[in-house]
Amino acid sequence: MRRRGRLALVTLLTALGCAGRPAGVHPAPSRAWTATLAYAKDAAAAGRYENADSALLAFGSRHPNAGEAGESEFWRALFALDPRNEHHSASAAIEALTAYSAAPEPRAHEVEAGVLRRTADALLALSEATAQAASEADSARTQADSARTLADSARFARASRERGEVQRLRDSLDKVVGELTETNQELDRIKKRLAAPKP
């Protein structure tokens, strides 16, 4: 109820040409603002968000002392948060909403701007948390890959050592077999000598 009364008062004062703005603040040409806002809304609806933002930014630059210059920041923030906007940015929305909150009162979208600011803050925090989680996941994957590489190297080294040990045992066995063969041959020769008739 209080908000409705406040808006009615603002409308009345605006109609009388005395909106109670500080000295040096002049109302924007209403036709220019109406045309700019209509163009920006149409551009955003058609997916041309950059055109909408440029038009609103240009209006604020041309009419910096107009109350609607602040309103242009509100609409820039709104379009910056639209997920359909390829260049949507919570940071850009926060920047525009900060400019909006610094604009002279009355501000027609005070409550909505507060909701948008909290939404933008939450999106920014979520984006930062997602980036941090992705970074930690990449680090974990790198560590896992490194651990797998070390394990593979250890298995290869162990297998290589085992192959070397098996080969050493084979060589040792071959040597023993060779010595046994020589010993058997020597025994056969001795037996033959002993079995031969004596002259």
C-alpha positions as CSV (number, residue, x, y, z in Angstrom):
1,M,0.0,0.0,0.0
2,R,2.8,2.4,0.9
3,R,4.6,1.6,-2.4
4,R,1.4,2.2,-4.4
5,G,1.0,5.6,-2.6
6,R,4.6,6.4,-3.3
7,L,4.3,5.6,-7.0
8,A,1.1,7.7,-7.2
9,L,3.0,10.6,-5.7
10,V,5.9,10.2,-8.1
11,T,3.5,10.0,-11.0
12,L,1.7,13.2,-9.9
13,L,5.0,15.1,-9.3
14,T,6.4,14.0,-12.6
15,A,3.2,15.1,-14.4
16,L,3.6,18.5,-12.7
17,G,7.2,18.7,-13.9
18,C,8.5,18.7,-10.4
19,A,9.8,15.3,-9.5
20,G,11.7,16.4,-6.4
21,R,15.1,15.6,-7.8
22,P,18.3,17.2,-6.5
23,A,19.5,20.4,-8.1
24,G,21.1,19.7,-11.5
25,V,19.0,16.6,-12.2
26,H,16.6,17.0,-15.0
27,P,13.9,14.7,-16.3
28,A,14.9,12.8,-19.5
29,P,13.0,13.5,-22.6
30,S,10.1,11.1,-22.1
31,R,9.8,10.2,-25.8
32,A,13.5,9.4,-26.0
33,W,13.3,7.1,-23.0
34,T,10.1,5.4,-24.2
35,A,11.6,4.8,-27.6
36,T,14.9,3.6,-26.2
37,L,13.2,1.2,-23.7
38,A,10.9,-0.1,-26.4
39,Y,13.8,-0.7,-28.8
40,A,15.8,-2.5,-26.1
41,K,12.9,-4.7,-25.1
42,D,12.3,-5.6,-28.8
43,A,16.0,-6.3,-29.4
44,A,16.3,-8.5,-26.3
45,A,13.1,-10.4,-27.3
46,A,14.8,-11.1,-30.7
47,G,18.0,-12.2,-29.0
48,R,20.0,-9.1,-29.9
49,Y,21.1,-8.5,-26.4
50,E,24.2,-6.5,-27.4
51,N,22.0,-4.1,-29.3
52,A,19.7,-3.7,-26.3
53,D,22.6,-3.1,-24.0
54,S,24.2,-0.6,-26.4
55,A,21.0,1.4,-26.7
56,L,20.5,1.6,-22.9
57,L,24.1,2.5,-22.4
58,A,23.9,5.2,-25.0
59,F,20.8,6.7,-23.4
60,G,22.5,6.8,-20.0
61,S,25.5,8.6,-21.6
62,R,23.4,11.1,-23.4
63,H,21.2,11.9,-20.4
64,P,23.4,11.2,-17.4
65,N,21.3,13.5,-15.1
66,A,17.9,12.1,-16.0
67,G,16.2,9.7,-13.6
68,E,15.7,7.3,-16.5
69,A,19.5,7.0,-16.8
70,G,19.3,4.9,-13.6
71,E,16.4,2.9,-15.0
72,S,18.5,2.1,-18.1
73,E,21.0,0.5,-15.7
74,F,18.2,-1.7,-14.2
75,W,17.2,-2.9,-17.7
76,R,20.9,-3.6,-18.6
77,A,21.2,-5.7,-15.5
78,L,18.0,-7.6,-16.2
79,F,19.2,-8.4,-19.8
80,A,22.7,-9.3,-18.5
81,L,21.2,-12.0,-16.3
82,D,19.0,-13.6,-19.0
83,P,20.4,-17.2,-19.5
84,R,19.3,-16.9,-23.2
85,N,21.9,-14.1,-23.6
86,E,25.0,-15.7,-25.0
87,H,27.1,-13.1,-23.1
88,H,25.1,-13.2,-19.9
89,S,27.2,-12.2,-16.9
90,A,26.4,-11.9,-13.2
91,S,29.4,-9.5,-12.9
92,A,28.0,-7.2,-15.5
93,A,24.6,-7.3,-13.8
94,I,26.1,-6.5,-10.4
95,E,27.9,-3.6,-11.9
96,A,24.8,-2.2,-13.5
97,L,22.7,-2.7,-10.3
98,T,25.4,-0.9,-8.3
99,A,25.0,2.0,-10.7
100,Y,21.2,1.8,-10.4
101,S,21.3,1.9,-6.6
102,A,23.5,5.0,-6.8
103,A,20.9,6.8,-9.1
104,P,18.8,9.5,-7.6
105,E,15.5,8.5,-6.1
106,P,12.8,7.7,-6.8
107,R,13.8,4.4,-8.4
108,A,10.8,2.6,-10.0
109,H,12.4,-0.9,-9.7
110,E,13.9,-0.8,-6.2
111,V,12.5,-4.1,-5.0
112,E,13.1,-5.8,-8.3
113,A,16.7,-4.5,-8.3
114,G,17.2,-6.0,-4.9
115,V,16.0,-9.4,-6.1
116,L,18.2,-9.2,-9.2
117,R,21.2,-8.3,-7.1
118,R,20.8,-11.2,-4.7
119,T,20.3,-13.5,-7.7
120,A,23.4,-12.1,-9.4
121,D,25.4,-12.6,-6.2
122,A,24.2,-16.2,-5.9
123,L,25.0,-16.9,-9.6
124,L,28.5,-15.4,-9.2
125,A,29.2,-17.4,-6.1
126,L,27.9,-20.6,-7.8
127,S,30.1,-19.9,-10.9
128,E,33.2,-19.4,-8.6
129,A,32.4,-22.6,-6.7
130,T,31.9,-24.5,-10.0
131,A,35.3,-23.2,-11.3
132,Q,37.0,-24.2,-8.0
133,A,35.4,-27.6,-8.1
134,A,36.5,-28.1,-11.7
135,S,40.0,-27.0,-10.8
136,E,40.1,-29.4,-7.9
137,A,38.8,-32.2,-10.1
138,D,41.5,-31.5,-12.7
139,S,44.1,-31.6,-10.0
140,A,42.7,-34.9,-8.6
141,R,42.8,-36.4,-12.1
142,T,46.4,-35.3,-12.6
143,Q,47.4,-36.8,-9.3
144,A,45.5,-40.0,-10.2
145,D,47.3,-40.2,-13.5
146,S,50.6,-39.6,-11.8
147,A,49.9,-42.4,-9.3
148,R,48.9,-44.8,-12.1
149,T,52.1,-43.9,-14.0
150,L,54.2,-44.6,-10.8
151,A,52.4,-47.9,-10.2
152,D,53.0,-48.9,-13.8
153,S,56.6,-48.0,-13.5
154,A,56.9,-50.0,-10.3
155,R,55.2,-53.0,-11.9
156,F,57.5,-52.8,-14.9
157,A,60.6,-52.5,-12.7
158,R,59.4,-55.5,-10.5
159,A,58.7,-57.6,-13.6
160,S,62.1,-56.7,-15.0
161,R,63.8,-57.6,-11.8
162,E,61.9,-60.9,-11.7
163,R,62.8,-61.7,-15.3
164,G,66.5,-61.0,-14.4
165,E,66.3,-63.2,-11.4
166,V,64.7,-66.1,-13.4
167,Q,67.4,-65.7,-16.0
168,R,70.1,-65.8,-13.4
169,L,68.6,-69.0,-11.9
170,R,68.4,-70.6,-15.3
171,D,72.0,-69.7,-16.0
172,S,73.0,-71.1,-12.6
173,L,71.0,-74.3,-13.3
174,D,72.5,-74.7,-16.8
175,K,76.0,-74.3,-15.2
176,V,75.2,-77.0,-12.6
177,V,73.7,-79.3,-15.2
178,G,76.9,-78.8,-17.3
179,E,79.1,-79.6,-14.4
180,L,77.0,-82.7,-13.6
181,T,77.3,-83.8,-17.2
182,E,81.1,-83.4,-17.1
183,T,81.2,-85.3,-13.8
184,N,79.1,-88.2,-15.2
185,Q,81.4,-88.4,-18.2
186,E,84.4,-88.5,-16.0
187,L,82.8,-91.3,-13.9
188,D,82.0,-93.2,-17.1
189,R,85.7,-93.0,-18.1
190,I,86.8,-94.1,-14.7
191,K,84.4,-97.1,-14.8
192,K,85.7,-98.1,-18.2
193,R,89.3,-97.9,-17.0
194,L,88.4,-100.0,-14.0
195,A,86.4,-102.5,-16.0
196,A,89.1,-103.0,-18.6
197,P,91.1,-106.3,-18.2
198,K,94.5,-105.9,-16.7
199,P,97.5,-107.0,-18.9
